[in-house]
Amino acid sequence: MPVVLRLDGYRFHFFANEGDPREPVHIHVATPNADAKFWLYPEVELAYNHGFDARTIRRLRDIVQERRAQFEDAWNDFFA
């Protein structure tokens, strides 16, 4: 599980085995008590949320939006 970023107690990562065929580019966000998944394209969009409140999801969406290029680069480097 490549971890792309750790920020304020959140772990931003993706899984090495992302399905067959591979799912589109996305990022998972996790803490010990919650996790969520965001699609990166065509726009940043919440795929699922297990345990984060609405305010936290908005904050996480903003972080993912700001760092989308970083997450996409990490994904492409890993799966290249």
MITOR-739634 format. One record per atom (N, C-alpha, C): residue in one letter; atom name; z, y, x; residue number from 1. Coordinates in nm, 4 decimals, always signed. Last residue first. Layout:
resn	name	c3	c2	c1	resi
A	CA	Z	Y	X	NUM .
...
***
This chain:
resn	name	c3	c2	c1	resi
A	N	-1.3503	+0.2389	+0.3470	80 .
A	CA	-1.4801	+0.2427	+0.4168	80 .
A	C	-1.5022	+0.1193	+0.5002	80 .
F	N	-1.1010	+0.2529	+0.2362	79 .
F	CA	-1.1922	+0.1557	+0.1790	79 .
F	C	-1.3296	+0.1553	+0.2459	79 .
F	N	-0.9765	+0.4554	+0.3909	78 .
F	CA	-0.9179	+0.3220	+0.3817	78 .
F	C	-1.0206	+0.2189	+0.3356	78 .
D	N	-1.1413	+0.6798	+0.3567	77 .
D	CA	-1.1163	+0.6261	+0.4913	77 .
D	C	-1.0653	+0.4834	+0.4844	77 .
N	N	-1.1199	+0.7128	+0.0764	76 .
N	CA	-1.2490	+0.6792	+0.1377	76 .
N	C	-1.2327	+0.6245	+0.2778	76 .
W	N	-0.8425	+0.7744	+0.0547	75 .
W	CA	-0.9019	+0.6615	-0.0179	75 .
W	C	-1.0317	+0.6168	+0.0511	75 .
A	N	-0.8280	+1.0074	+0.2088	74 .
A	CA	-0.7494	+0.8893	+0.2471	74 .
A	C	-0.8062	+0.7635	+0.1823	74 .
D	N	-0.9986	+1.1749	+0.0585	73 .
D	CA	-1.0299	+1.1424	+0.1980	73 .
D	C	-0.9568	+1.0174	+0.2428	73 .
E	N	-0.8512	+1.1900	-0.1825	72 .
E	CA	-0.9847	+1.1296	-0.1812	72 .
E	C	-1.0257	+1.0901	-0.0394	72 .
F	N	-0.6225	+1.3247	-0.0937	71 .
F	CA	-0.6108	+1.1908	-0.1509	71 .
F	C	-0.7457	+1.1187	-0.1492	71 .
Q	N	-0.7357	+1.5688	-0.0068	70 .
Q	CA	-0.6585	+1.4857	+0.0866	70 .
Q	C	-0.6500	+1.3419	+0.0357	70 .
A	N	-0.8454	+1.6622	-0.2483	69 .
A	CA	-0.9335	+1.6319	-0.1347	69 .
A	C	-0.8632	+1.5427	-0.0326	69 .
R	N	-0.6080	+1.7025	-0.4032	68 .
R	CA	-0.7100	+1.6044	-0.4423	68 .
R	C	-0.8003	+1.5668	-0.3259	68 .
R	N	-0.4001	+1.8734	-0.3888	67 .
R	CA	-0.4219	+1.7829	-0.2754	67 .
R	C	-0.5302	+1.6790	-0.3022	67 .
E	N	-0.3920	+2.0144	-0.6271	66 .
E	CA	-0.3949	+2.0885	-0.5004	66 .
E	C	-0.4340	+2.0001	-0.3830	66 .
Q	N	-0.3746	+1.7996	-0.8105	65 .
Q	CA	-0.4892	+1.8899	-0.8122	65 .
Q	C	-0.5033	+1.9636	-0.6784	65 .
V	N	-0.1246	+1.6957	-0.7416	64 .
V	CA	-0.2445	+1.6126	-0.7260	64 .
V	C	-0.3691	+1.7005	-0.7239	64 .
I	N	+0.0346	+1.9165	-0.8130	63 .
I	CA	+0.0321	+1.8689	-0.6743	63 .
I	C	-0.0938	+1.7867	-0.6492	63 .
D	N	-0.0158	+1.9250	-1.0910	62 .
D	CA	-0.0493	+2.0397	-1.0055	62 .
D	C	-0.0587	+1.9982	-0.8593	62 .
R	N	+0.0885	+1.6776	-1.1659	61 .
R	CA	-0.0541	+1.7047	-1.1871	61 .
R	C	-0.0988	+1.8222	-1.0999	61 .
L	N	+0.3592	+1.7232	-1.1076	60 .
L	CA	+0.2843	+1.6231	-1.0311	60 .
L	C	+0.1342	+1.6445	-1.0458	60 .
R	N	+0.4165	+1.9173	-1.3044	59 .
R	CA	+0.4311	+1.9490	-1.1615	59 .
R	C	+0.3498	+1.8520	-1.0765	59 .
R	N	+0.3706	+1.7663	-1.5351	58 .
R	CA	+0.2931	+1.8888	-1.5103	58 .
R	C	+0.2990	+1.9264	-1.3636	58 .
I	N	+0.5666	+1.5680	-1.4979	57 .
I	CA	+0.4245	+1.5308	-1.5005	57 .
I	C	+0.3371	+1.6531	-1.4760	57 .
T	N	+0.7969	+1.7238	-1.5233	56 .
T	CA	+0.7666	+1.6607	-1.3946	56 .
T	C	+0.6197	+1.6203	-1.3882	56 .
R	N	+0.7794	+1.7919	-1.7947	55 .
R	CA	+0.7799	+1.8976	-1.6927	55 .
R	C	+0.7436	+1.8405	-1.5563	55 .
A	N	+0.7959	+1.5390	-1.9204	54 .
A	CA	+0.6742	+1.6202	-1.9311	54 .
A	C	+0.6679	+1.7290	-1.8242	54 .
D	N	+0.9485	+1.2870	-1.7036	53 .
D	CA	+0.9472	+1.3770	-1.8187	53 .
D	C	+0.8242	+1.4679	-1.8112	53 .
F	N	+0.8603	+0.9530	-1.6104	52 .
F	CA	+0.8690	+1.0954	-1.5761	52 .
F	C	+0.8711	+1.1789	-1.7037	52 .
G	N	+0.8284	+0.6861	-1.7113	51 .
G	CA	+0.9585	+0.7376	-1.6731	51 .
G	C	+0.9699	+0.8826	-1.6331	51 .
H	N	+0.5256	+0.6167	-1.6570	50 .
H	CA	+0.6408	+0.5333	-1.6889	50 .
H	C	+0.7654	+0.5999	-1.6317	50 .
N	N	+0.2062	+0.7009	-1.7436	49 .
N	CA	+0.3350	+0.7556	-1.7020	49 .
N	C	+0.4444	+0.6614	-1.7485	49 .
Y	N	-0.1446	+0.6942	-1.6640	48 .
Y	CA	-0.0246	+0.6432	-1.7290	48 .
Y	C	+0.0987	+0.7082	-1.6706	48 .
A	N	-0.3400	+0.8877	-1.6044	47 .
A	CA	-0.3801	+0.7553	-1.6522	47 .
A	C	-0.2640	+0.6873	-1.7227	47 .
L	N	-0.4042	+1.2276	-1.6208	46 .
L	CA	-0.2991	+1.1267	-1.6216	46 .
L	C	-0.3527	+0.9972	-1.6797	46 .
E	N	-0.6546	+1.3693	-1.4197	45 .
E	CA	-0.6115	+1.3284	-1.5529	45 .
E	C	-0.5069	+1.2180	-1.5410	45 .
V	N	-0.8647	+1.5903	-1.2653	44 .
V	CA	-0.7356	+1.5235	-1.2523	44 .
V	C	-0.6827	+1.4965	-1.3923	44 .
E	N	-1.2038	+1.5110	-1.3527	43 .
E	CA	-1.0943	+1.6063	-1.3400	43 .
E	C	-0.9666	+1.5277	-1.3214	43 .
P	N	-1.3513	+1.2812	-1.3271	42 .
P	CA	-1.4156	+1.4068	-1.2912	42 .
P	C	-1.3168	+1.5226	-1.2833	42 .
Y	N	-1.1116	+1.2096	-1.0691	41 .
Y	CA	-1.2419	+1.2606	-1.1139	41 .
Y	C	-1.2760	+1.2049	-1.2500	41 .
L	N	-0.8599	+1.1014	-1.0273	40 .
L	CA	-0.8953	+1.2240	-0.9550	40 .
L	C	-1.0239	+1.2873	-1.0056	40 .
W	N	-0.6047	+0.9791	-1.2379	39 .
W	CA	-0.7446	+0.9730	-1.1977	39 .
W	C	-0.7769	+1.1045	-1.1291	39 .
F	N	-0.2738	+0.8964	-1.1621	38 .
F	CA	-0.3662	+1.0039	-1.1962	38 .
F	C	-0.5060	+0.9680	-1.1481	38 .
K	N	+0.0177	+0.7362	-1.2685	37 .
K	CA	-0.1119	+0.7221	-1.2038	37 .
K	C	-0.2020	+0.8330	-1.2545	37 .
A	N	+0.3701	+0.6942	-1.2038	36 .
A	CA	+0.2575	+0.7455	-1.2810	36 .
A	C	+0.1305	+0.7248	-1.1996	36 .
D	N	+0.7123	+0.5908	-1.2297	35 .
D	CA	+0.5820	+0.5917	-1.1640	35 .
D	C	+0.4761	+0.6413	-1.2609	35 .
A	N	+1.0669	+0.5787	-1.1543	34 .
A	CA	+0.9523	+0.6165	-1.2367	34 .
A	C	+0.8233	+0.6039	-1.1566	34 .
N	N	+1.2751	+0.5262	-0.9776	33 .
N	CA	+1.2973	+0.5060	-1.1208	33 .
N	C	+1.1777	+0.5371	-1.2107	33 .
P	N	+1.2053	+0.5801	-0.7116	32 .
P	CA	+1.2704	+0.4521	-0.7433	32 .
P	C	+1.2806	+0.4231	-0.8936	32 .
T	N	+0.8767	+0.7155	-0.7711	31 .
T	CA	+1.0140	+0.7319	-0.7253	31 .
T	C	+1.0806	+0.5983	-0.7532	31 .
A	N	+0.5249	+0.7692	-0.7251	30 .
A	CA	+0.6411	+0.6867	-0.7574	30 .
A	C	+0.7699	+0.7437	-0.7000	30 .
V	N	+0.1932	+0.7871	-0.8167	29 .
V	CA	+0.3087	+0.8661	-0.7756	29 .
V	C	+0.4322	+0.7883	-0.8182	29 .
H	N	-0.1366	+0.6973	-0.7212	28 .
H	CA	-0.0123	+0.6619	-0.7879	28 .
H	C	+0.0974	+0.7522	-0.7325	28 .
I	N	-0.4652	+0.8158	-0.7688	27 .
I	CA	-0.3434	+0.8166	-0.6873	27 .
I	C	-0.2261	+0.7783	-0.7764	27 .
H	N	-0.8162	+0.7236	-0.7493	26 .
H	CA	-0.6958	+0.7668	-0.8194	26 .
H	C	-0.5783	+0.7650	-0.7230	26 .
V	N	-1.1531	+0.6404	-0.7892	25 .
V	CA	-1.0535	+0.7071	-0.7049	25 .
V	C	-0.9381	+0.7588	-0.7909	25 .
P	N	-1.2041	+0.3446	-0.9977	24 .
P	CA	-1.2400	+0.4760	-0.9426	24 .
P	C	-1.1225	+0.5382	-0.8664	24 .
E	N	-1.1357	+0.0047	-0.8832	23 .
E	CA	-1.1210	+0.1148	-0.9778	23 .
E	C	-1.1696	+0.2450	-0.9138	23 .
R	N	-1.3608	-0.2444	-0.7680	22 .
R	CA	-1.2573	-0.1453	-0.7387	22 .
R	C	-1.2556	-0.0353	-0.8436	22 .
P	N	-1.4374	-0.5208	-0.9910	21 .
P	CA	-1.4720	-0.4174	-0.8937	21 .
P	C	-1.3596	-0.3137	-0.8796	21 .
D	N	-1.1321	-0.5664	-0.8825	20 .
D	CA	-1.2633	-0.6170	-0.8457	20 .
D	C	-1.3497	-0.6169	-0.9707	20 .
G	N	-0.8472	-0.3785	-0.7567	19 .
G	CA	-0.9309	-0.4418	-0.8575	19 .
G	C	-1.0648	-0.4862	-0.8033	19 .
E	N	-0.7315	-0.2732	-0.5239	18 .
E	CA	-0.7448	-0.1895	-0.6437	18 .
E	C	-0.8439	-0.2476	-0.7439	18 .
N	N	-0.5406	-0.3459	-0.2842	17 .
N	CA	-0.6213	-0.4275	-0.3741	17 .
N	C	-0.6302	-0.3543	-0.5072	17 .
A	N	-0.3899	-0.1417	-0.1776	16 .
A	CA	-0.5003	-0.1937	-0.0982	16 .
A	C	-0.5942	-0.2802	-0.1830	16 .
F	N	-0.3032	+0.1310	-0.3912	15 .
F	CA	-0.2871	-0.0079	-0.3510	15 .
F	C	-0.4107	-0.0561	-0.2767	15 .
F	N	-0.1813	+0.4560	-0.2994	14 .
F	CA	-0.2695	+0.3687	-0.3764	14 .
F	C	-0.2499	+0.2285	-0.3222	14 .
H	N	+0.0576	+0.7282	-0.3350	13 .
H	CA	-0.0035	+0.6131	-0.2693	13 .
H	C	-0.1113	+0.5507	-0.3577	13 .
F	N	+0.3216	+0.9346	-0.2904	12 .
F	CA	+0.1848	+0.9346	-0.3398	12 .
F	C	+0.1097	+0.8264	-0.2634	12 .
R	N	+0.6497	+0.9578	-0.3786	11 .
R	CA	+0.5590	+0.8850	-0.2893	11 .
R	C	+0.4220	+0.8799	-0.3564	11 .
Y	N	+0.8913	+1.2156	-0.3918	10 .
Y	CA	+0.7808	+1.1447	-0.4560	10 .
Y	C	+0.6955	+1.0782	-0.3485	10 .
G	N	+1.0736	+1.3689	-0.2543	9 .
G	CA	+1.1201	+1.2438	-0.3124	9 .
G	C	+1.0138	+1.1641	-0.3857	9 .
D	N	+0.9142	+1.5827	-0.1593	8 .
D	CA	+1.0244	+1.6070	-0.2533	8 .
D	C	+1.0709	+1.4804	-0.3245	8 .
L	N	+0.6621	+1.3722	-0.0637	7 .
L	CA	+0.6933	+1.5119	-0.0905	7 .
L	C	+0.8046	+1.5188	-0.1948	7 .
R	N	+0.4410	+1.1899	+0.1206	6 .
R	CA	+0.5781	+1.1888	+0.0681	6 .
R	C	+0.6188	+1.3347	+0.0557	6 .
L	N	+0.1160	+1.0545	+0.1021	5 .
L	CA	+0.2024	+1.1722	+0.1090	5 .
L	C	+0.3399	+1.1375	+0.0549	5 .
V	N	-0.0040	+0.8080	+0.1163	4 .
V	CA	-0.0810	+0.9235	+0.1592	4 .
V	C	+0.0098	+1.0439	+0.1815	4 .
V	N	+0.0460	+0.4799	+0.1911	3 .
V	CA	+0.1154	+0.5993	+0.1429	3 .
V	C	+0.0430	+0.7196	+0.2026	3 .
P	N	-0.1165	+0.1852	+0.1085	2 .
P	CA	-0.1219	+0.3061	+0.1901	2 .
P	C	-0.0510	+0.4237	+0.1217	2 .
M	N	+0.0000	-0.1172	+0.0846	1 .
M	CA	+0.0000	+0.0000	+0.0000	1 .
M	C	+0.0000	+0.1235	+0.0892	1 .
***
